[in-house]
Amino acid sequence: MKKLFLLFIITISFLGCSKDSFSNQNPYLPDYPFSTNINLNLPQYSNLKHPSTSVRIFGEGLGVRGLIIFNSGSGYKAYDLACPNHELRDCSIMDLKGVSAECSCDGYKYLLFTGLADGAQYQLKQYRIDLIGGDVLKIYN
C-alpha cells in the first residue's frame, strides 16, 4: 500500500509540471499583458542569431520597462528590463554586461542563462518566447 501511495504522489508531481511553466510573481513588478514579434533578419536584432548575445528592446507596452532578449545557444530567453528586487525607480532599467544584466540601483548581476543573481530574493521576470519559422521570435506573457 505504501508503494502504491508513493507511486501516486510521484505521478501527480510529474503531471503537474510543464516545460514552460515558471513563476512571474514579484511584488515589485506588475503583470502587464503583451505580445510582440521580433524579426531576427532586421539589422538591430541580427546579432541574436549568435549564441551568448543579447539586446535590449524599449517600447510602449513591452513588459514593465522593456525587454532583454538573449540567445543562450540552446534557445532564446526573454526577460523584463526592470530590476526585480526593489520598487520601480529611475535606476530600475538594467544594463547588459556580456551574459549578465546589472541593476545600477542595487548592484545585482543576473546571469542571463538562468535569470538568477547571487543573494537576490527575486530572479529576472521571464516571459514566454517562441521561435516562428526560424526568423521571428514571439514574446508574450
OpenMM code with the backbone's topology and positions (N, CA, C; nanometers):
from openmm import Vec3, app, unit

residues = "MET LYS LYS LEU PHE LEU LEU PHE ILE ILE THR ILE SER PHE LEU GLY CYS SER LYS ASP SER PHE SER ASN GLN ASN PRO TYR LEU PRO ASP TYR PRO PHE SER THR ASN ILE ASN LEU ASN LEU PRO GLN TYR SER ASN LEU LYS HIS PRO SER THR SER VAL ARG ILE PHE GLY GLU GLY LEU GLY VAL ARG GLY LEU ILE ILE PHE ASN SER GLY SER GLY TYR LYS ALA TYR ASP LEU ALA CYS PRO ASN HIS GLU LEU ARG ASP CYS SER ILE MET ASP LEU LYS GLY VAL SER ALA GLU CYS SER CYS ASP GLY TYR LYS TYR LEU LEU PHE THR GLY LEU ALA ASP GLY ALA GLN TYR GLN LEU LYS GLN TYR ARG ILE ASP LEU ILE GLY GLY ASP VAL LEU LYS ILE TYR ASN".split()
positions = [
    Vec3(0.0813, -0.1195, 0.0000),
    Vec3(0.0000, 0.0000, 0.0000),
    Vec3(0.0862, 0.1266, 0.0000),
    Vec3(0.1947, 0.1237, 0.0779),
    Vec3(0.2836, 0.2394, 0.0838),
    Vec3(0.3484, 0.2652, -0.0522),
    Vec3(0.3859, 0.1578, -0.1226),
    Vec3(0.4470, 0.1739, -0.2544),
    Vec3(0.3478, 0.2336, -0.3530),
    Vec3(0.2241, 0.1918, -0.3452),
    Vec3(0.1205, 0.2455, -0.4336),
    Vec3(0.0975, 0.3941, -0.4061),
    Vec3(0.0948, 0.4321, -0.2809),
    Vec3(0.0770, 0.5727, -0.2436),
    Vec3(0.1953, 0.6571, -0.2928),
    Vec3(0.3168, 0.6057, -0.2744),
    Vec3(0.4367, 0.6765, -0.3205),
    Vec3(0.4354, 0.6925, -0.4717),
    Vec3(0.3968, 0.5883, -0.5443),
    Vec3(0.3870, 0.5958, -0.6893),
    Vec3(0.2836, 0.7005, -0.7314),
    Vec3(0.1722, 0.7077, -0.6612),
    Vec3(0.0681, 0.8069, -0.6899),
    Vec3(0.1222, 0.9489, -0.6707),
    Vec3(0.1926, 0.9738, -0.5625),
    Vec3(0.2490, 1.1068, -0.5334),
    Vec3(0.3497, 1.1462, -0.6405),
    Vec3(0.4368, 1.0552, -0.6795),
    Vec3(0.5375, 1.0848, -0.7819),
    Vec3(0.4704, 1.1143, -0.9159),
    Vec3(0.3696, 1.0367, -0.9512),
    Vec3(0.2974, 1.0584, -1.0764),
    Vec3(0.2304, 1.1943, -1.0785),
    Vec3(0.1652, 1.2319, -0.9715),
    Vec3(0.1000, 1.3633, -0.9624),
    Vec3(0.2032, 1.4746, -0.9745),
    Vec3(0.3196, 1.4571, -0.9145),
    Vec3(0.4250, 1.5591, -0.9218),
    Vec3(0.4690, 1.5822, -1.0647),
    Vec3(0.4873, 1.4746, -1.1411),
    Vec3(0.5310, 1.4892, -1.2795),
    Vec3(0.4217, 1.5446, -1.3690),
    Vec3(0.2985, 1.5083, -1.3457),
    Vec3(0.1886, 1.5582, -1.4279),
    Vec3(0.1649, 1.7070, -1.4060),
    Vec3(0.1984, 1.7582, -1.2891),
    Vec3(0.1769, 1.8991, -1.2581),
    Vec3(0.2831, 1.9904, -1.3157),
    Vec3(0.3882, 1.9329, -1.3731),
    Vec3(0.4974, 2.0132, -1.4273),
    Vec3(0.4829, 2.0268, -1.5771),
    Vec3(0.5169, 2.1443, -1.6265),
    Vec3(0.5190, 2.1671, -1.7697),
    Vec3(0.6495, 2.2347, -1.8025),
    Vec3(0.7025, 2.2119, -1.9228),
    Vec3(0.8361, 2.2615, -1.9542),
    Vec3(0.8441, 2.4130, -1.9585),
    Vec3(0.7327, 2.4825, -1.9889),
    Vec3(0.7413, 2.6276, -1.9922),
    Vec3(0.6651, 2.6931, -1.8776),
    Vec3(0.6504, 2.6221, -1.7672),
    Vec3(0.5870, 2.6852, -1.6524),
    Vec3(0.6951, 2.7491, -1.5665),
    Vec3(0.6741, 2.8729, -1.5327),
    Vec3(0.7656, 2.9427, -1.4453),
    Vec3(0.6862, 3.0489, -1.3733),
    Vec3(0.7346, 3.0893, -1.2599),
    Vec3(0.6618, 3.1859, -1.1789),
    Vec3(0.7093, 3.3275, -1.2085),
    Vec3(0.6146, 3.4142, -1.2327),
    Vec3(0.6451, 3.5550, -1.2543),
    Vec3(0.5971, 3.6400, -1.1369),
    Vec3(0.5651, 3.5777, -1.0261),
    Vec3(0.5135, 3.6515, -0.9114),
    Vec3(0.6246, 3.7330, -0.8472),
    Vec3(0.6047, 3.8644, -0.8460),
    Vec3(0.7026, 3.9554, -0.7897),
    Vec3(0.6260, 4.0780, -0.7390),
    Vec3(0.6420, 4.1138, -0.6112),
    Vec3(0.5652, 4.2270, -0.5575),
    Vec3(0.6061, 4.3626, -0.6148),
    Vec3(0.7223, 4.3703, -0.6784),
    Vec3(0.7709, 4.4974, -0.7315),
    Vec3(0.7351, 4.5194, -0.8786),
    Vec3(0.7080, 4.4117, -0.9512),
    Vec3(0.6854, 4.4221, -1.0949),
    Vec3(0.5446, 4.3760, -1.1313),
    Vec3(0.4633, 4.4666, -1.1819),
    Vec3(0.3266, 4.4292, -1.2194),
    Vec3(0.3242, 4.3381, -1.3419),
    Vec3(0.2144, 4.2666, -1.3593),
    Vec3(0.1954, 4.1807, -1.4761),
    Vec3(0.1158, 4.2563, -1.5812),
    Vec3(0.1849, 4.3071, -1.6816),
    Vec3(0.1197, 4.3743, -1.7936),
    Vec3(0.1110, 4.2758, -1.9095),
    Vec3(-0.0097, 4.2460, -1.9567),
    Vec3(-0.0181, 4.1542, -2.0709),
    Vec3(0.0341, 4.2205, -2.1981),
    Vec3(0.1094, 4.1460, -2.2766),
    Vec3(0.1600, 4.1969, -2.4040),
    Vec3(0.1980, 4.0802, -2.4927),
    Vec3(0.2148, 4.1078, -2.6192),
    Vec3(0.2648, 4.0136, -2.7170),
    Vec3(0.3328, 4.0944, -2.8263),
    Vec3(0.4514, 4.0536, -2.8664),
    Vec3(0.5235, 4.1231, -2.9725),
    Vec3(0.6043, 4.0226, -3.0527),
    Vec3(0.6310, 4.0564, -3.1772),
    Vec3(0.7144, 3.9737, -3.2639),
    Vec3(0.8426, 4.0493, -3.2971),
    Vec3(0.9540, 3.9778, -3.2964),
    Vec3(1.0850, 4.0329, -3.3286),
    Vec3(1.1394, 3.9568, -3.4489),
    Vec3(1.1676, 4.0281, -3.5573),
    Vec3(1.2217, 3.9663, -3.6773),
    Vec3(1.3743, 3.9662, -3.6687),
    Vec3(1.4328, 3.8483, -3.6609),
    Vec3(1.5780, 3.8359, -3.6459),
    Vec3(1.6550, 3.8781, -3.7702),
    Vec3(1.5855, 3.8999, -3.8818),
    Vec3(1.6520, 3.9460, -4.0040),
    Vec3(1.6718, 4.0965, -4.0061),
    Vec3(1.6074, 4.1687, -3.9149),
    Vec3(1.6280, 4.3132, -3.9071),
    Vec3(1.7664, 4.3409, -3.8481),
    Vec3(1.8343, 4.4455, -3.8962),
    Vec3(1.9726, 4.4729, -3.8508),
    Vec3(1.9877, 4.4872, -3.6994),
    Vec3(1.8918, 4.5498, -3.6314),
    Vec3(1.9058, 4.5715, -3.4872),
    Vec3(1.8945, 4.4425, -3.4052),
    Vec3(1.8467, 4.3326, -3.4671),
    Vec3(1.8321, 4.2049, -3.3961),
    Vec3(1.9178, 4.0936, -3.4554),
    Vec3(1.9899, 4.1202, -3.5623),
    Vec3(2.0621, 4.0143, -3.6338),
    Vec3(2.1704, 3.9474, -3.5484),
    Vec3(2.2290, 4.0191, -3.4516),
    Vec3(2.3322, 3.9554, -3.3685),
    Vec3(2.2734, 3.8487, -3.2762),
    Vec3(2.1401, 3.8467, -3.2596),
    Vec3(2.0772, 3.7441, -3.1764),
    Vec3(2.0846, 3.6049, -3.2390),
    Vec3(2.1285, 3.5962, -3.3624),
    Vec3(2.1435, 3.4655, -3.4262),
    Vec3(2.2671, 3.3929, -3.3740),
    Vec3(2.3501, 3.4605, -3.2960),
    Vec3(2.4734, 3.4024, -3.2424),
    Vec3(2.4564, 3.3733, -3.0930),
    Vec3(2.5076, 3.2599, -3.0449),
    Vec3(2.4962, 3.2249, -2.9026),
    Vec3(2.5617, 3.3288, -2.8104),
    Vec3(2.5063, 3.3412, -2.6916),
    Vec3(2.5553, 3.4300, -2.5847),
    Vec3(2.5476, 3.5772, -2.6212),
    Vec3(2.4510, 3.6143, -2.7046),
    Vec3(2.4291, 3.7551, -2.7380),
    Vec3(2.2926, 3.7989, -2.6867),
    Vec3(2.2798, 3.9279, -2.6634),
    Vec3(2.1540, 3.9812, -2.6104),
    Vec3(2.1300, 4.1214, -2.6650),
    Vec3(2.0051, 4.1637, -2.6596),
    Vec3(1.9669, 4.3001, -2.6955),
    Vec3(1.8636, 4.3492, -2.5951),
    Vec3(1.8611, 4.4805, -2.5800),
    Vec3(1.7561, 4.5454, -2.5016),
    Vec3(1.6572, 4.6054, -2.6004),
    Vec3(1.5280, 4.5917, -2.5701),
    Vec3(1.4236, 4.6460, -2.6560),
    Vec3(1.3328, 4.7334, -2.5704),
    Vec3(1.3179, 4.8582, -2.6124),
    Vec3(1.2320, 4.9524, -2.5421),
    Vec3(1.1077, 4.9777, -2.6254),
    Vec3(0.9992, 5.0095, -2.5603),
    Vec3(0.8786, 5.0454, -2.6328),
    Vec3(0.7566, 5.0400, -2.5438),
    Vec3(0.6591, 5.1167, -2.5803),
    Vec3(0.5307, 5.1204, -2.5084),
    Vec3(0.4693, 4.9809, -2.5079),
    Vec3(0.4328, 4.9330, -2.3916),
    Vec3(0.3642, 4.8053, -2.3808),
    Vec3(0.4530, 4.6832, -2.3914),
    Vec3(0.5835, 4.6985, -2.3747),
    Vec3(0.6743, 4.5834, -2.3761),
    Vec3(0.7197, 4.5545, -2.2334),
    Vec3(0.6406, 4.4802, -2.1618),
    Vec3(0.6714, 4.4492, -2.0230),
    Vec3(0.6596, 4.5719, -1.9348),
    Vec3(0.7378, 4.5740, -1.8285),
    Vec3(0.7345, 4.6850, -1.7322),
    Vec3(0.8253, 4.7994, -1.7780),
    Vec3(0.9510, 4.7690, -1.8112),
    Vec3(1.0492, 4.8707, -1.8526),
    Vec3(1.1101, 4.8439, -1.9892),
    Vec3(1.0682, 4.7363, -2.0548),
    Vec3(1.1277, 4.6947, -2.1804),
    Vec3(1.1693, 4.5497, -2.1690),
    Vec3(1.2407, 4.4994, -2.2697),
    Vec3(1.2748, 4.3573, -2.2747),
    Vec3(1.4244, 4.3350, -2.2950),
    Vec3(1.4701, 4.2240, -2.2439),
    Vec3(1.6015, 4.1697, -2.2759),
    Vec3(1.5743, 4.0399, -2.3509),
    Vec3(1.6307, 4.0277, -2.4702),
    Vec3(1.6235, 3.9028, -2.5452),
    Vec3(1.7636, 3.8446, -2.5465),
    Vec3(1.7767, 3.7169, -2.5147),
    Vec3(1.9066, 3.6515, -2.5002),
    Vec3(1.9074, 3.5187, -2.5753),
    Vec3(2.0119, 3.4954, -2.6543),
    Vec3(2.0333, 3.3680, -2.7202),
    Vec3(2.1277, 3.2871, -2.6326),
    Vec3(2.0755, 3.1832, -2.5690),
    Vec3(2.1563, 3.1033, -2.4765),
    Vec3(2.2413, 2.9983, -2.5470),
    Vec3(2.2230, 2.9831, -2.6777),
    Vec3(2.2923, 2.8784, -2.7511),
    Vec3(2.2050, 2.7556, -2.7681),
    Vec3(2.1138, 2.7352, -2.6746),
    Vec3(2.0193, 2.6228, -2.6850),
    Vec3(1.8766, 2.6729, -2.7016),
    Vec3(1.8611, 2.8027, -2.7198),
    Vec3(1.7284, 2.8629, -2.7350),
    Vec3(1.7332, 3.0089, -2.6945),
    Vec3(1.6190, 3.0716, -2.6978),
    Vec3(1.6086, 3.2134, -2.6635),
    Vec3(1.5377, 3.2299, -2.5298),
    Vec3(1.5756, 3.3360, -2.4606),
    Vec3(1.5105, 3.3725, -2.3345),
    Vec3(1.4700, 3.5183, -2.3441),
    Vec3(1.3586, 3.5514, -2.2790),
    Vec3(1.3100, 3.6894, -2.2761),
    Vec3(1.2845, 3.7278, -2.1307),
    Vec3(1.3403, 3.8413, -2.0913),
    Vec3(1.3260, 3.8923, -1.9548),
    Vec3(1.2811, 4.0382, -1.9598),
    Vec3(1.2250, 4.0839, -1.8480),
    Vec3(1.1934, 4.2259, -1.8355),
    Vec3(1.3203, 4.3015, -1.8015),
    Vec3(1.3291, 4.4257, -1.8490),
    Vec3(1.4447, 4.5113, -1.8203),
    Vec3(1.4418, 4.5706, -1.6795),
    Vec3(1.3300, 4.5609, -1.6110),
    Vec3(1.3173, 4.6202, -1.4775),
    Vec3(1.3895, 4.5351, -1.3731),
    Vec3(1.4598, 4.6016, -1.2829),
    Vec3(1.5242, 4.5326, -1.1710),
    Vec3(1.4166, 4.4666, -1.0854),
    Vec3(1.4296, 4.3382, -1.0555),
    Vec3(1.3222, 4.2677, -0.9859),
    Vec3(1.3249, 4.2735, -0.8334),
    Vec3(1.4258, 4.3354, -0.7725),
    Vec3(1.4382, 4.3268, -0.6269),
    Vec3(1.4168, 4.4574, -0.5518),
    Vec3(1.3459, 4.5515, -0.6114),
    Vec3(1.3076, 4.6738, -0.5408),
    Vec3(1.1968, 4.7430, -0.6195),
    Vec3(1.1343, 4.8402, -0.5572),
    Vec3(1.0279, 4.9142, -0.6253),
    Vec3(1.0860, 4.9877, -0.7464),
    Vec3(0.9992, 5.0220, -0.8411),
    Vec3(1.0426, 5.0901, -0.9630),
    Vec3(1.0962, 5.2290, -0.9309),
    Vec3(1.2140, 5.2583, -0.9856),
    Vec3(1.2789, 5.3889, -0.9696),
    Vec3(1.3425, 5.4276, -1.1020),
    Vec3(1.4025, 5.5460, -1.1059),
    Vec3(1.4717, 5.5898, -1.2278),
    Vec3(1.5862, 5.4966, -1.2656),
    Vec3(1.6500, 5.4352, -1.1674),
    Vec3(1.7644, 5.3477, -1.1936),
    Vec3(1.7231, 5.2024, -1.2177),
    Vec3(1.5946, 5.1764, -1.2355),
    Vec3(1.5449, 5.0388, -1.2452),
    Vec3(1.5690, 4.9698, -1.3788),
    Vec3(1.6213, 5.0388, -1.4780),
    Vec3(1.6471, 4.9753, -1.6074),
    Vec3(1.7877, 4.9162, -1.6065),
    Vec3(1.7957, 4.7868, -1.6330),
    Vec3(1.9238, 4.7179, -1.6228),
    Vec3(2.0112, 4.7384, -1.7462),
    Vec3(2.1419, 4.7301, -1.7235),
    Vec3(2.2420, 4.7389, -1.8297),
    Vec3(2.2903, 4.5985, -1.8628),
    Vec3(2.3193, 4.5741, -1.9885),
    Vec3(2.3738, 4.4453, -2.0306),
    Vec3(2.5256, 4.4486, -2.0190),
    Vec3(2.5810, 4.3453, -1.9579),
    Vec3(2.7262, 4.3301, -1.9404),
    Vec3(2.7628, 4.1878, -1.9807),
    Vec3(2.7875, 4.1659, -2.1094),
    Vec3(2.8169, 4.0306, -2.1581),
    Vec3(2.6957, 3.9412, -2.1435),
    Vec3(2.7095, 3.8325, -2.0666),
    Vec3(2.5988, 3.7393, -2.0466),
    Vec3(2.5250, 3.7668, -1.9154),
    Vec3(2.5366, 3.8904, -1.8665),
    Vec3(2.4685, 3.9316, -1.7435),
    Vec3(2.3915, 4.0609, -1.7660),
    Vec3(2.2953, 4.0838, -1.6787),
    Vec3(2.2238, 4.2115, -1.6730),
    Vec3(2.2481, 4.2673, -1.5329),
    Vec3(2.2861, 4.3946, -1.5253),
    Vec3(2.3217, 4.4541, -1.3966),
    Vec3(2.2259, 4.5668, -1.3618),
    Vec3(2.1808, 4.5663, -1.2371),
    Vec3(2.0942, 4.6721, -1.1858),
    Vec3(2.1803, 4.7776, -1.1174),
    Vec3(2.1743, 4.9002, -1.1659),
    Vec3(2.2564, 5.0058, -1.1064),
    Vec3(2.2014, 5.0517, -0.9715),
    Vec3(2.0767, 5.0200, -0.9401),
    Vec3(2.0195, 5.0579, -0.8093),
    Vec3(2.0828, 4.9792, -0.6948),
    Vec3(2.0937, 4.8477, -0.7122),
    Vec3(2.1400, 4.7642, -0.6016),
    Vec3(2.2666, 4.6836, -0.6345),
    Vec3(2.3128, 4.6885, -0.7597),
    Vec3(2.4366, 4.6215, -0.7976),
    Vec3(2.4242, 4.4728, -0.8271),
    Vec3(2.3047, 4.4159, -0.8179),
    Vec3(2.2893, 4.2740, -0.8502),
    Vec3(2.3205, 4.2495, -0.9970),
    Vec3(2.3897, 4.1379, -1.0229),
    Vec3(2.4202, 4.0955, -1.1597),
    Vec3(2.3485, 3.9631, -1.1841),
    Vec3(2.2565, 3.9639, -1.2805),
    Vec3(2.1740, 3.8481, -1.3119),
    Vec3(2.2321, 3.7759, -1.4325),
    Vec3(2.2580, 3.6483, -1.4176),
    Vec3(2.3079, 3.5675, -1.5274),
    Vec3(2.1931, 3.5413, -1.6240),
    Vec3(2.2112, 3.5766, -1.7505),
    Vec3(2.1030, 3.5657, -1.8479),
    Vec3(2.0711, 3.4203, -1.8842),
    Vec3(2.1587, 3.3281, -1.8571),
    Vec3(2.1283, 3.1871, -1.8810),
    Vec3(2.0201, 3.1375, -1.7857),
    Vec3(2.0176, 3.1915, -1.6628),
    Vec3(1.9250, 3.1424, -1.5603),
    Vec3(1.8285, 3.2487, -1.5088),
    Vec3(1.8651, 3.3756, -1.5191),
    Vec3(1.7831, 3.4825, -1.4624),
    Vec3(1.8089, 3.5054, -1.3145),
    Vec3(1.9089, 3.4385, -1.2589),
    Vec3(1.9376, 3.4459, -1.1152),
    Vec3(2.0581, 3.5352, -1.0854),
    Vec3(2.0579, 3.5925, -0.9646),
    Vec3(2.1714, 3.6699, -0.9141),
    Vec3(2.2038, 3.6218, -0.7734),
    Vec3(2.3310, 3.6125, -0.7417),
    Vec3(2.3716, 3.5710, -0.6067),
    Vec3(2.3170, 3.6671, -0.5032),
    Vec3(2.2493, 3.6131, -0.4031),
    Vec3(2.1989, 3.6927, -0.2917),
    Vec3(2.0670, 3.7634, -0.3174),
    Vec3(2.0171, 3.7623, -0.4393),
    Vec3(1.8919, 3.8310, -0.4708),
    Vec3(1.7717, 3.7442, -0.4342),
    Vec3(1.6682, 3.8062, -0.3830),
    Vec3(1.5476, 3.7328, -0.3462),
    Vec3(1.4681, 3.6901, -0.4701),
    Vec3(1.4565, 3.7804, -0.5672),
    Vec3(1.3770, 3.7522, -0.6868),
    Vec3(1.4667, 3.7418, -0.8091),
    Vec3(1.4286, 3.6535, -0.9000),
    Vec3(1.5007, 3.6404, -1.0263),
    Vec3(1.4411, 3.7357, -1.1281),
    Vec3(1.5061, 3.7458, -1.2446),
    Vec3(1.4532, 3.8298, -1.3510),
    Vec3(1.3130, 3.7834, -1.3888),
    Vec3(1.2281, 3.8782, -1.4214),
    Vec3(1.0928, 3.8456, -1.4655),
    Vec3(1.1027, 3.7901, -1.6070),
    Vec3(1.0667, 3.6626, -1.6229),
    Vec3(1.0817, 3.5950, -1.7506),
    Vec3(0.9488, 3.5919, -1.8253),
    Vec3(0.9589, 3.6020, -1.9573),
    Vec3(0.8418, 3.5935, -2.0438),
    Vec3(0.8541, 3.4727, -2.1347),
    Vec3(0.7415, 3.4309, -2.1873),
    Vec3(0.7405, 3.3191, -2.2823),
    Vec3(0.7948, 3.3672, -2.4164),
    Vec3(0.8584, 3.2746, -2.4869),
    Vec3(0.9160, 3.3101, -2.6166),
    Vec3(0.9084, 3.1878, -2.7079),
    Vec3(0.8627, 3.2092, -2.8311),
    Vec3(0.8527, 3.1037, -2.9315),
    Vec3(0.9271, 3.1477, -3.0571),
    Vec3(0.9950, 3.0546, -3.1204),
    Vec3(1.0604, 3.0803, -3.2486),
    Vec3(0.9640, 3.0364, -3.3583),
    Vec3(0.9277, 3.1303, -3.4452),
    Vec3(0.8307, 3.1039, -3.5510),
    Vec3(0.9024, 3.1107, -3.6855),
    Vec3(0.8981, 3.0013, -3.7600),
    Vec3(0.9559, 2.9997, -3.8941),
    Vec3(1.1058, 3.0205, -3.8994),
    Vec3(1.1754, 3.0101, -3.7900),
    Vec3(1.3202, 3.0223, -3.7884),
    Vec3(1.3745, 3.1640, -3.7818),
    Vec3(1.2907, 3.2652, -3.8071),
    Vec3(1.3405, 3.4032, -3.8105),
    Vec3(1.2618, 3.5025, -3.7263),
    Vec3(1.1530, 3.4600, -3.6650),
    Vec3(1.0685, 3.5513, -3.5870),
    Vec3(1.0529, 3.4973, -3.4454),
    Vec3(1.0770, 3.5841, -3.3476),
    Vec3(1.0556, 3.5498, -3.2077),
    Vec3(0.9244, 3.6118, -3.1622),
    Vec3(0.8357, 3.5312, -3.1092),
    Vec3(0.7123, 3.5824, -3.0489),
    Vec3(0.7343, 3.5832, -2.8985),
    Vec3(0.7240, 3.7014, -2.8377),
    Vec3(0.7462, 3.7186, -2.6940),
    Vec3(0.6141, 3.7614, -2.6336),
    Vec3(0.5742, 3.6961, -2.5251),
    Vec3(0.4425, 3.7234, -2.4656),
    Vec3(0.4376, 3.6757, -2.3218),
    Vec3(0.3307, 3.7177, -2.2532),
    Vec3(0.3055, 3.6650, -2.1194),
    Vec3(0.1604, 3.6274, -2.1056),
] * unit.nanometer
topology = app.Topology()
chain = topology.addChain("A")
for resn in residues:
    res = topology.addResidue(resn, chain)
    for name in ("N", "CA", "C"):
        topology.addAtom(name, app.Element.getBySymbol(name[0]), res)
